[in-house]
Amino acid sequence: MTDGLVIVSEEVCQQVVGRGDAFTAVEQVFAAMARGDAYNFPVIREAIRHADALYGFKSGFDRAGLTLGLKSGGYWPGNADKGLTNHQSTVFLFDPDTGKLKALVGGNYLTAVRTAAASSVSIAHLARKDAKVLGMVGAGHQSSFQLRAAAEQRAFEKVVAWNPHPEMLPKLGEVAAELGLEFEAVDRDRLGAEADVIITITSAFEPLLMAAQIKPGTHIACMGTDTVGKQEVDPAILASATVFTDEIAQSISLGEAQHAVKSGQIRENDITPIGDVINGTHPGRSDGDEITLFDGTGVGLQDLAVASVAADLASKSGAATRVAL
Ligand code: NAD
C-alpha cells in the first residue's frame, strides 16, 4: 500500500477477497498466534442502551504479518426493518511503524468469509481425509458461507442438514445443489450417524447435539458460540473429543468450551490452539476413530488479516478509494 488512507467498500471486498485468500490469511494468523507472534487485545462489548444495540471492539497486533488495528461494530436488531444487516462492522488498520490510519474496510462480508475460513482451516487440518458426508446444523446467514468453504476441503458427496427452524433449510439446499452436492434435511440422530464432518452455526443457548449422536472419527467445528451463555453441543462431546480452538482464553470464557470447563468435564490444558497443528508442533488427529472438535470463537486478528488482504488487493487492482487524512 502506498501513502494515504485506503477505503474499501463492502462491494469491493466481495469483488477482491475470495475464499482461498481468506483461508490463507486465517491459517497464517492462527499459526502466528500459536507462535506468540500475534495476540488479541481484550474485547470490548457493551449494550449501549440505544436502539437495543450491542457495540464493541475486537483488536490486536500481528508482528509477523505487521497487521495492527481493530474491528468495530456490533448488533442492531432493528436494522432488518430498515433494509440493513443487523450485524454491522468496519475494520480500521493502522501502520505499525507510525500509528497512522492506513485503511478503512467494510467488515460485514469479511466477517462471514473469515468465520467460514476458520472452520475450513480446521477441516483441512483435522478431518479424516476420506470424509464424504458434511453435516450442517444451522441455516442462517453464515451457513451458506460455511458450506461453500467446507466443500473445498474434502471430496464431500452429500450434505445432511438440521435446523431448529426447518423452513430455513431449502435456501441452504440451493447452495448445496449449486456445489453439485446431494442435500437432505434429516433429524439429529441421522445427522450424527451419517456425517463425517459437522459444522454447527446457530444462535443456540442449549445443546443441539448430544454425545450419543456423534460417531467415532467425526470432526466437529462449533462456530456459533461466541458469547457467554451460548451453547451448541453437549459438553460430554468435548470430554470425549480432542479439542482445538482459535484462542484458548476465548474458548474457555465465551466459546463452546465454556460449559465443559465450568462443569469440570475438561480443563483448560486439554485444549490446543489450532495454530500448533498448523505449525507442526501438535500432530492433530492421531487415528481414524478419534473425535476432533474445533471451538471457533472468532478473534479480532482474523478480521484484521482478511481486511489487510482486502486493502492490498483493492489497492493493487485500483478498486480502492484513496484519500489524504
Ligand atoms: P442468523 O440469525 O442468520 O441465523 C441464526 C441461526 O441460528 C439459524 O440457523 C436459526 O435457525 C438458529 N437459531 C436462532 N435462534 C435459535 C435458538 N434460540 N436456538 C437454536 N438455534 C437458533 O445468524 P448467523 O449470522 O448465521 O450467525 C449464526 C451464529 O454464528 C450466531 O450465534 C453468531 O453470533 C455466530 N457467529 C460466530 C462467529 C465466529 O467467529 N465464531 C462469527 C459470526 C457469527
Boltz pocket constraint, residues with backbone or C-beta under 6 A from the ligand:
constraints:
  - pocket:
      binder: B
      contacts: [[A, 111], [A, 115], [A, 137], [A, 138], [A, 139], [A, 140], [A, 141], [A, 142], [A, 143], [A, 163], [A, 164], [A, 165], [A, 168], [A, 201], [A, 202], [A, 203], [A, 204], [A, 205], [A, 206], [A, 222], [A, 223], [A, 224], [A, 225], [A, 226], [A, 296], [A, 297], [A, 298], [A, 299]]
      max_distance: 6.0
